[in-house]
Amino acid sequence: MSFEEQQDFARQVADLNKYGQALNRCESVDEVVSLTLEAMSLLFEFSYSTFVEVRDDDLRVVHSTNPNLVQGEPPSDLARRAQSAGETLVEQGADAAVTADSNVTGALAVPARMGDEVTAVLVTRSQTVEEFGDEYIRPMEILATHAATAISNIRSRERLERAHRDLERRKEMIEMYDRLLRHDLGNDLQVIAGFADVVAGQVDGQTEEYAGKIQRAAESAADLIQRVGDLVSTLEAQDNPEPRDLDTVLEETVRDIEANYESLTVDFDAAAFDYQVYGGDLLDSVFTNIMSNAAVHNEDEVHMRVAPAEVSPDEITVCFGDDGSGVSPDLREDIFEMGVKGQESPGTGFGLGFVRALTESYGGSVSVAESDAGGAEFRVTLERV
């Protein structure tokens, strides 16, 4: 009979699954830490239990029943090596202890992983167990998996909430500028255009020409203000992001783009995007703006490849790489600012600003670089469900 088939292990798994359900209901990492340490204490009766959180390869002790480990401080070398290797590590004898005068006889460090990402390390030390076998390692690995899932879900919610707060602050600023532009500057431009029209009717020659230029500039500025206002209204109407099927949204967008732009061919496999992401009703507009740019800003035929990249448990990046003329390096940092465009661009400069505003409102990000084919590669990163 294998170890997994033994009755004691089956009971432990049942208990661990109950803890797993409770962990998935946790609202904060602190709750996950408390519940995980409770499970380690009740199910395994270890002498010392330590929960080490990992953020951007920075390891910190969140809580420990070991008096030699301080909250907020770096953990022992064993935890760091387990995180780096992404594997369970065991130490015995003197190497297992934190201090030279300790009675610890064995130590076990289990990384809590979601995919390739280690979000925490569970470390236990015992004064009675000299060798940690499968009867300890396997249940600890199951508990670590439950803890990793809970932490990953909490971090995803936190990132989305931060994105929502940032969006609300931006909306408030945009609304203020929108009111000032539409009301104050808009009224002034109407006055300028009106007086310029009167002057143009009373003069001739070069003065009439100048009056006409003033009138056209005022009308163009008023039209720009109106378009900015329409964009603001669109963003304000966005609902909170909800789960969307990425493959469906992309498939429909690619189909419409290829139907509207004969000069653009798209290499796309819907099966590669079998993921759910957070997005709103205008998620397809993000993809449409990027793909249509390749057709609009290139005179010759353009080939584009749409492929997933950097897929993690929390995020997925969609790459749109083409073989067109690309984006100038000195423009890449600013191209997502409202109104910024290339010197030869026939557009308004608002399309990619709109793309960034929408993507960030979903908790994601967008960037541009040079593609492998020498053209532009836009990368849209979205939160996974």
Contacts in CASP RR format, 6 or more apart in sequence:
PFRMAT RR
TARGET T0000
AUTHOR 0000-0000-0000
METHOD contacts of the structure
MODEL  1
MSFEEQQDFARQVADLNKYGQALNRCESVDEVVSLTLEAMSLLFEFSYST
FVEVRDDDLRVVHSTNPNLVQGEPPSDLARRAQSAGETLVEQGADAAVTA
DSNVTGALAVPARMGDEVTAVLVTRSQTVEEFGDEYIRPMEILATHAATA
ISNIRSRERLERAHRDLERRKEMIEMYDRLLRHDLGNDLQVIAGFADVVA
GQVDGQTEEYAGKIQRAAESAADLIQRVGDLVSTLEAQDNPEPRDLDTVL
EETVRDIEANYESLTVDFDAAAFDYQVYGGDLLDSVFTNIMSNAAVHNED
EVHMRVAPAEVSPDEITVCFGDDGSGVSPDLREDIFEMGVKGQESPGTGF
GLGFVRALTESYGGSVSVAESDAGGAEFRVTLERV
3 9 0 8 1.000
3 134 0 8 1.000
3 135 0 8 1.000
3 138 0 8 1.000
4 138 0 8 1.000
8 135 0 8 1.000
9 135 0 8 1.000
9 138 0 8 1.000
9 139 0 8 1.000
12 43 0 8 1.000
12 139 0 8 1.000
13 139 0 8 1.000
13 142 0 8 1.000
15 39 0 8 1.000
15 43 0 8 1.000
16 39 0 8 1.000
16 43 0 8 1.000
16 139 0 8 1.000
16 142 0 8 1.000
16 143 0 8 1.000
16 146 0 8 1.000
19 35 0 8 1.000
19 36 0 8 1.000
19 39 0 8 1.000
19 143 0 8 1.000
19 146 0 8 1.000
20 143 0 8 1.000
20 146 0 8 1.000
20 149 0 8 1.000
20 150 0 8 1.000
22 35 0 8 1.000
23 32 0 8 1.000
23 35 0 8 1.000
23 36 0 8 1.000
23 146 0 8 1.000
23 147 0 8 1.000
23 149 0 8 1.000
23 150 0 8 1.000
24 146 0 8 1.000
24 149 0 8 1.000
24 150 0 8 1.000
24 153 0 8 1.000
26 32 0 8 1.000
26 35 0 8 1.000
26 150 0 8 1.000
26 154 0 8 1.000
27 154 0 8 1.000
28 154 0 8 1.000
29 53 0 8 1.000
29 62 0 8 1.000
29 151 0 8 1.000
29 154 0 8 1.000
30 62 0 8 1.000
32 147 0 8 1.000
32 150 0 8 1.000
32 151 0 8 1.000
32 154 0 8 1.000
33 51 0 8 1.000
33 53 0 8 1.000
33 62 0 8 1.000
33 63 0 8 1.000
34 63 0 8 1.000
36 51 0 8 1.000
36 122 0 8 1.000
36 143 0 8 1.000
36 146 0 8 1.000
36 147 0 8 1.000
37 49 0 8 1.000
37 51 0 8 1.000
37 63 0 8 1.000
37 65 0 8 1.000
39 143 0 8 1.000
40 46 0 8 1.000
40 49 0 8 1.000
40 122 0 8 1.000
40 124 0 8 1.000
40 140 0 8 1.000
40 143 0 8 1.000
41 49 0 8 1.000
41 65 0 8 1.000
43 139 0 8 1.000
43 143 0 8 1.000
44 124 0 8 1.000
44 136 0 8 1.000
44 139 0 8 1.000
44 140 0 8 1.000
46 124 0 8 1.000
46 125 0 8 1.000
46 126 0 8 1.000
46 129 0 8 1.000
47 104 0 8 1.000
47 124 0 8 1.000
47 125 0 8 1.000
47 126 0 8 1.000
47 127 0 8 1.000
47 128 0 8 1.000
48 64 0 8 1.000
48 65 0 8 1.000
48 66 0 8 1.000
48 104 0 8 1.000
48 124 0 8 1.000
48 125 0 8 1.000
48 126 0 8 1.000
49 64 0 8 1.000
49 65 0 8 1.000
49 66 0 8 1.000
49 122 0 8 1.000
49 123 0 8 1.000
49 124 0 8 1.000
50 61 0 8 1.000
50 63 0 8 1.000
50 64 0 8 1.000
50 65 0 8 1.000
50 66 0 8 1.000
50 69 0 8 1.000
50 75 0 8 1.000
50 79 0 8 1.000
50 122 0 8 1.000
50 123 0 8 1.000
50 124 0 8 1.000
50 125 0 8 1.000
51 61 0 8 1.000
51 62 0 8 1.000
51 63 0 8 1.000
51 64 0 8 1.000
51 120 0 8 1.000
51 122 0 8 1.000
52 59 0 8 1.000
52 60 0 8 1.000
52 61 0 8 1.000
52 62 0 8 1.000
52 75 0 8 1.000
52 79 0 8 1.000
52 83 0 8 1.000
52 120 0 8 1.000
52 121 0 8 1.000
52 122 0 8 1.000
52 123 0 8 1.000
53 59 0 8 1.000
53 60 0 8 1.000
53 62 0 8 1.000
53 119 0 8 1.000
53 120 0 8 1.000
53 151 0 8 1.000
54 83 0 8 1.000
54 118 0 8 1.000
54 119 0 8 1.000
54 120 0 8 1.000
54 121 0 8 1.000
57 83 0 8 1.000
59 74 0 8 1.000
59 75 0 8 1.000
59 79 0 8 1.000
59 80 0 8 1.000
59 83 0 8 1.000
59 121 0 8 1.000
60 72 0 8 1.000
60 73 0 8 1.000
60 74 0 8 1.000
60 75 0 8 1.000
61 69 0 8 1.000
61 70 0 8 1.000
61 71 0 8 1.000
61 72 0 8 1.000
61 73 0 8 1.000
61 74 0 8 1.000
61 75 0 8 1.000
62 71 0 8 1.000
62 72 0 8 1.000
63 71 0 8 1.000
64 71 0 8 1.000
66 98 0 8 1.000
66 125 0 8 1.000
68 98 0 8 1.000
68 99 0 8 1.000
68 102 0 8 1.000
69 75 0 8 1.000
69 76 0 8 1.000
69 98 0 8 1.000
74 80 0 8 1.000
75 121 0 8 1.000
75 123 0 8 1.000
76 98 0 8 1.000
76 123 0 8 1.000
78 89 0 8 1.000
78 91 0 8 1.000
78 96 0 8 1.000
78 107 0 8 1.000
78 109 0 8 1.000
78 123 0 8 1.000
79 109 0 8 1.000
79 121 0 8 1.000
79 123 0 8 1.000
81 89 0 8 1.000
81 109 0 8 1.000
82 88 0 8 1.000
82 89 0 8 1.000
82 109 0 8 1.000
82 110 0 8 1.000
82 111 0 8 1.000
82 121 0 8 1.000
82 123 0 8 1.000
83 111 0 8 1.000
83 118 0 8 1.000
83 121 0 8 1.000
85 111 0 8 1.000
86 111 0 8 1.000
86 113 0 8 1.000
86 118 0 8 1.000
87 111 0 8 1.000
88 108 0 8 1.000
88 109 0 8 1.000
88 110 0 8 1.000
88 111 0 8 1.000
88 137 0 8 1.000
88 140 0 8 1.000
88 141 0 8 1.000
89 108 0 8 1.000
89 109 0 8 1.000
90 106 0 8 1.000
90 107 0 8 1.000
90 108 0 8 1.000
90 109 0 8 1.000
90 131 0 8 1.000
90 132 0 8 1.000
90 133 0 8 1.000
90 137 0 8 1.000
91 106 0 8 1.000
91 107 0 8 1.000
91 108 0 8 1.000
92 105 0 8 1.000
92 106 0 8 1.000
92 107 0 8 1.000
92 130 0 8 1.000
92 131 0 8 1.000
93 104 0 8 1.000
93 105 0 8 1.000
93 106 0 8 1.000
93 130 0 8 1.000
94 100 0 8 1.000
95 107 0 8 1.000
96 104 0 8 1.000
96 105 0 8 1.000
96 106 0 8 1.000
96 107 0 8 1.000
96 125 0 8 1.000
97 103 0 8 1.000
97 104 0 8 1.000
97 107 0 8 1.000
97 125 0 8 1.000
98 104 0 8 1.000
98 125 0 8 1.000
103 127 0 8 1.000
104 125 0 8 1.000
104 126 0 8 1.000
104 127 0 8 1.000
105 126 0 8 1.000
105 127 0 8 1.000
105 128 0 8 1.000
105 129 0 8 1.000
105 130 0 8 1.000
106 125 0 8 1.000
106 126 0 8 1.000
106 129 0 8 1.000
106 130 0 8 1.000
106 131 0 8 1.000
106 132 0 8 1.000
107 123 0 8 1.000
107 124 0 8 1.000
107 125 0 8 1.000
107 126 0 8 1.000
108 123 0 8 1.000
108 124 0 8 1.000
108 125 0 8 1.000
108 132 0 8 1.000
108 136 0 8 1.000
108 137 0 8 1.000
108 140 0 8 1.000
109 121 0 8 1.000
109 122 0 8 1.000
109 123 0 8 1.000
110 121 0 8 1.000
110 122 0 8 1.000
110 123 0 8 1.000
110 137 0 8 1.000
110 140 0 8 1.000
110 141 0 8 1.000
110 143 0 8 1.000
110 144 0 8 1.000
111 118 0 8 1.000
111 120 0 8 1.000
111 121 0 8 1.000
111 144 0 8 1.000
112 118 0 8 1.000
112 119 0 8 1.000
112 120 0 8 1.000
112 121 0 8 1.000
112 122 0 8 1.000
112 144 0 8 1.000
112 145 0 8 1.000
112 147 0 8 1.000
112 148 0 8 1.000
112 151 0 8 1.000
113 119 0 8 1.000
113 144 0 8 1.000
113 145 0 8 1.000
113 148 0 8 1.000
114 148 0 8 1.000
114 149 0 8 1.000
114 151 0 8 1.000
114 152 0 8 1.000
114 312 0 8 1.000
114 313 0 8 1.000
114 314 0 8 1.000
115 312 0 8 1.000
115 313 0 8 1.000
116 312 0 8 1.000
117 152 0 8 1.000
117 312 0 8 1.000
117 313 0 8 1.000
117 314 0 8 1.000
118 148 0 8 1.000
119 147 0 8 1.000
119 148 0 8 1.000
119 151 0 8 1.000
119 152 0 8 1.000
119 155 0 8 1.000
120 144 0 8 1.000
120 147 0 8 1.000
120 148 0 8 1.000
120 151 0 8 1.000
122 140 0 8 1.000
122 143 0 8 1.000
122 144 0 8 1.000
122 147 0 8 1.000
124 140 0 8 1.000
126 132 0 8 1.000
129 136 0 8 1.000
152 313 0 8 1.000
152 314 0 8 1.000
155 314 0 8 1.000
156 314 0 8 1.000
156 383 0 8 1.000
156 384 0 8 1.000
159 314 0 8 1.000
159 363 0 8 1.000
159 383 0 8 1.000
160 241 0 8 1.000
160 278 0 8 1.000
160 363 0 8 1.000
160 383 0 8 1.000
163 360 0 8 1.000
163 361 0 8 1.000
163 362 0 8 1.000
163 363 0 8 1.000
163 364 0 8 1.000
164 240 0 8 1.000
164 361 0 8 1.000
164 363 0 8 1.000
166 360 0 8 1.000
167 360 0 8 1.000
167 361 0 8 1.000
170 357 0 8 1.000
171 235 0 8 1.000
171 236 0 8 1.000
174 232 0 8 1.000
174 235 0 8 1.000
175 232 0 8 1.000
175 236 0 8 1.000
178 228 0 8 1.000
178 229 0 8 1.000
178 232 0 8 1.000
181 225 0 8 1.000
181 228 0 8 1.000
181 229 0 8 1.000
182 225 0 8 1.000
182 229 0 8 1.000
185 221 0 8 1.000
185 225 0 8 1.000
186 222 0 8 1.000
186 225 0 8 1.000
189 218 0 8 1.000
189 219 0 8 1.000
189 221 0 8 1.000
189 222 0 8 1.000
189 225 0 8 1.000
190 218 0 8 1.000
190 222 0 8 1.000
192 214 0 8 1.000
192 215 0 8 1.000
192 218 0 8 1.000
193 214 0 8 1.000
193 215 0 8 1.000
193 218 0 8 1.000
193 219 0 8 1.000
193 222 0 8 1.000
194 215 0 8 1.000
194 218 0 8 1.000
196 211 0 8 1.000
196 212 0 8 1.000
196 214 0 8 1.000
196 215 0 8 1.000
196 218 0 8 1.000
197 211 0 8 1.000
197 215 0 8 1.000
199 207 0 8 1.000
199 211 0 8 1.000
200 208 0 8 1.000
200 211 0 8 1.000
200 212 0 8 1.000
200 215 0 8 1.000
201 208 0 8 1.000
201 211 0 8 1.000
203 211 0 8 1.000
224 348 0 8 1.000
227 348 0 8 1.000
227 350 0 8 1.000
228 338 0 8 1.000
228 350 0 8 1.000
231 338 0 8 1.000
231 350 0 8 1.000
231 354 0 8 1.000
231 357 0 8 1.000
234 282 0 8 1.000
234 354 0 8 1.000
235 357 0 8 1.000
235 358 0 8 1.000
235 361 0 8 1.000
238 280 0 8 1.000
238 281 0 8 1.000
238 282 0 8 1.000
238 358 0 8 1.000
238 361 0 8 1.000
239 280 0 8 1.000
239 281 0 8 1.000
241 278 0 8 1.000
241 279 0 8 1.000
241 280 0 8 1.000
241 361 0 8 1.000
241 362 0 8 1.000
241 363 0 8 1.000
241 383 0 8 1.000
242 278 0 8 1.000
242 279 0 8 1.000
242 280 0 8 1.000
243 276 0 8 1.000
243 277 0 8 1.000
243 278 0 8 1.000
243 279 0 8 1.000
243 385 0 8 1.000
244 276 0 8 1.000
244 277 0 8 1.000
244 278 0 8 1.000
244 279 0 8 1.000
244 280 0 8 1.000
244 283 0 8 1.000
245 276 0 8 1.000
246 273 0 8 1.000
246 274 0 8 1.000
246 275 0 8 1.000
246 276 0 8 1.000
246 277 0 8 1.000
246 316 0 8 1.000
246 318 0 8 1.000
246 382 0 8 1.000
247 270 0 8 1.000
247 271 0 8 1.000
247 273 0 8 1.000
247 274 0 8 1.000
247 275 0 8 1.000
248 270 0 8 1.000
249 283 0 8 1.000
249 284 0 8 1.000
249 287 0 8 1.000
250 268 0 8 1.000
250 270 0 8 1.000
250 273 0 8 1.000
250 287 0 8 1.000
250 306 0 8 1.000
250 318 0 8 1.000
251 268 0 8 1.000
251 270 0 8 1.000
252 284 0 8 1.000
253 284 0 8 1.000
253 287 0 8 1.000
253 288 0 8 1.000
253 291 0 8 1.000
254 266 0 8 1.000
254 268 0 8 1.000
254 291 0 8 1.000
254 306 0 8 1.000
256 288 0 8 1.000
257 264 0 8 1.000
257 266 0 8 1.000
257 288 0 8 1.000
257 291 0 8 1.000
257 292 0 8 1.000
257 295 0 8 1.000
258 264 0 8 1.000
258 265 0 8 1.000
258 266 0 8 1.000
260 292 0 8 1.000
261 292 0 8 1.000
261 295 0 8 1.000
261 296 0 8 1.000
263 295 0 8 1.000
263 298 0 8 1.000
263 300 0 8 1.000
263 301 0 8 1.000
263 302 0 8 1.000
264 291 0 8 1.000
264 294 0 8 1.000
264 295 0 8 1.000
264 301 0 8 1.000
264 302 0 8 1.000
264 303 0 8 1.000
264 304 0 8 1.000
265 301 0 8 1.000
265 302 0 8 1.000
265 303 0 8 1.000
265 304 0 8 1.000
266 291 0 8 1.000
266 303 0 8 1.000
266 304 0 8 1.000
266 305 0 8 1.000
266 306 0 8 1.000
267 303 0 8 1.000
267 304 0 8 1.000
267 305 0 8 1.000
267 306 0 8 1.000
268 305 0 8 1.000
268 306 0 8 1.000
269 307 0 8 1.000
272 307 0 8 1.000
272 308 0 8 1.000
273 308 0 8 1.000
273 316 0 8 1.000
273 318 0 8 1.000
275 308 0 8 1.000
275 311 0 8 1.000
275 316 0 8 1.000
275 384 0 8 1.000
275 385 0 8 1.000
276 384 0 8 1.000
276 385 0 8 1.000
277 283 0 8 1.000
277 316 0 8 1.000
277 362 0 8 1.000
277 382 0 8 1.000
277 383 0 8 1.000
277 384 0 8 1.000
277 385 0 8 1.000
278 362 0 8 1.000
278 363 0 8 1.000
278 382 0 8 1.000
278 383 0 8 1.000
278 384 0 8 1.000
278 385 0 8 1.000
279 362 0 8 1.000
279 382 0 8 1.000
280 362 0 8 1.000
282 358 0 8 1.000
283 358 0 8 1.000
283 362 0 8 1.000
285 354 0 8 1.000
285 355 0 8 1.000
285 358 0 8 1.000
286 355 0 8 1.000
286 358 0 8 1.000
286 359 0 8 1.000
286 366 0 8 1.000
286 380 0 8 1.000
287 318 0 8 1.000
287 320 0 8 1.000
287 380 0 8 1.000
289 351 0 8 1.000
289 352 0 8 1.000
289 354 0 8 1.000
289 355 0 8 1.000
290 320 0 8 1.000
290 352 0 8 1.000
290 355 0 8 1.000
290 378 0 8 1.000
290 380 0 8 1.000
291 304 0 8 1.000
291 306 0 8 1.000
291 320 0 8 1.000
293 351 0 8 1.000
293 352 0 8 1.000
293 376 0 8 1.000
294 302 0 8 1.000
294 304 0 8 1.000
294 320 0 8 1.000
294 322 0 8 1.000
294 324 0 8 1.000
294 376 0 8 1.000
295 302 0 8 1.000
296 346 0 8 1.000
296 347 0 8 1.000
297 325 0 8 1.000
297 345 0 8 1.000
298 322 0 8 1.000
298 324 0 8 1.000
298 325 0 8 1.000
300 324 0 8 1.000
302 322 0 8 1.000
302 323 0 8 1.000
302 324 0 8 1.000
303 322 0 8 1.000
303 323 0 8 1.000
303 373 0 8 1.000
304 320 0 8 1.000
304 321 0 8 1.000
304 322 0 8 1.000
304 323 0 8 1.000
305 319 0 8 1.000
305 320 0 8 1.000
305 321 0 8 1.000
305 322 0 8 1.000
305 373 0 8 1.000
306 318 0 8 1.000
306 319 0 8 1.000
306 320 0 8 1.000
306 321 0 8 1.000
307 318 0 8 1.000
307 319 0 8 1.000
308 316 0 8 1.000
308 317 0 8 1.000
308 318 0 8 1.000
308 319 0 8 1.000
309 317 0 8 1.000
309 318 0 8 1.000
309 319 0 8 1.000
309 379 0 8 1.000
310 316 0 8 1.000
310 317 0 8 1.000
310 381 0 8 1.000
311 317 0 8 1.000
312 384 0 8 1.000
313 384 0 8 1.000
314 383 0 8 1.000
314 384 0 8 1.000
315 364 0 8 1.000
315 381 0 8 1.000
315 382 0 8 1.000
315 383 0 8 1.000
315 384 0 8 1.000
316 381 0 8 1.000
316 382 0 8 1.000
316 384 0 8 1.000
317 379 0 8 1.000
317 380 0 8 1.000
317 381 0 8 1.000
317 382 0 8 1.000
318 379 0 8 1.000
318 380 0 8 1.000
318 381 0 8 1.000
318 382 0 8 1.000
319 377 0 8 1.000
319 378 0 8 1.000
319 379 0 8 1.000
320 376 0 8 1.000
320 377 0 8 1.000
320 378 0 8 1.000
320 379 0 8 1.000
320 380 0 8 1.000
321 371 0 8 1.000
321 372 0 8 1.000
321 373 0 8 1.000
321 375 0 8 1.000
321 376 0 8 1.000
321 377 0 8 1.000
321 378 0 8 1.000
322 371 0 8 1.000
322 373 0 8 1.000
322 375 0 8 1.000
322 376 0 8 1.000
322 377 0 8 1.000
323 371 0 8 1.000
323 373 0 8 1.000
323 374 0 8 1.000
323 375 0 8 1.000
324 373 0 8 1.000
324 374 0 8 1.000
324 375 0 8 1.000
324 376 0 8 1.000
325 375 0 8 1.000
326 370 0 8 1.000
326 371 0 8 1.000
326 374 0 8 1.000
326 375 0 8 1.000
326 376 0 8 1.000
327 335 0 8 1.000
327 368 0 8 1.000
327 370 0 8 1.000
327 375 0 8 1.000
327 376 0 8 1.000
328 342 0 8 1.000
329 370 0 8 1.000
331 340 0 8 1.000
331 342 0 8 1.000
332 368 0 8 1.000
332 369 0 8 1.000
334 340 0 8 1.000
335 341 0 8 1.000
335 342 0 8 1.000
335 352 0 8 1.000
335 368 0 8 1.000
336 352 0 8 1.000
336 353 0 8 1.000
336 355 0 8 1.000
336 356 0 8 1.000
336 366 0 8 1.000
336 368 0 8 1.000
337 353 0 8 1.000
338 349 0 8 1.000
338 350 0 8 1.000
338 353 0 8 1.000
339 348 0 8 1.000
339 349 0 8 1.000
339 350 0 8 1.000
339 353 0 8 1.000
340 349 0 8 1.000
340 352 0 8 1.000
340 353 0 8 1.000
341 347 0 8 1.000
341 348 0 8 1.000
341 349 0 8 1.000
352 366 0 8 1.000
355 366 0 8 1.000
355 380 0 8 1.000
356 366 0 8 1.000
359 365 0 8 1.000
359 366 0 8 1.000
359 380 0 8 1.000
359 381 0 8 1.000
359 382 0 8 1.000
362 382 0 8 1.000
362 383 0 8 1.000
363 382 0 8 1.000
363 383 0 8 1.000
364 380 0 8 1.000
364 381 0 8 1.000
364 382 0 8 1.000
364 383 0 8 1.000
365 380 0 8 1.000
365 381 0 8 1.000
366 378 0 8 1.000
366 379 0 8 1.000
366 380 0 8 1.000
366 381 0 8 1.000
367 378 0 8 1.000
367 379 0 8 1.000
368 376 0 8 1.000
368 377 0 8 1.000
368 378 0 8 1.000
368 379 0 8 1.000
369 376 0 8 1.000
369 377 0 8 1.000
369 379 0 8 1.000
370 376 0 8 1.000
370 377 0 8 1.000
371 377 0 8 1.000
END
